[in-house]
Amino acid sequence: DFCLSRGLGDVYKRQPLTRAEEEIMQILWEIERGFVKDILTPMTEPKPAYNTVSTIVRILERKGFVSHKSYGKSHEYFPIVSKDEYRTFIIKRMLEGYFESSFGKMTQFFKNDESLNTKTYQ
């Protein structure tokens, strides 16, 4: 389990990131490292306040998803959980929570749901 291997603890093993946390992680995975201003730049309007992003990044650091390098009072943040590791965690959680840990049941769900057909997402 990626959470335990990362030492994130049981609380984070049970809970995925919030939407705001995940948005910031998506940016950090893309840019690989950056200051809060670098994280704000690619965000869509209306952009959150600088302090809001700073707070969320510190929460991600406390959760064990992000670390930083200090340059005086500035911090350059970088992900320590890869996108692949988090994706695996989320998919396993979805399989366990919605499909009784059955990949076959999940595949059948996507196959049967007209709104999720492959033509829509190609």
Helices and strands as residue ranges (DSSP letters): H 2-5, H 9-14, H 19-31, H 36-40, H 50-63, E 66-71, E 74-79, H 83-98, H 103-112, G 114-116
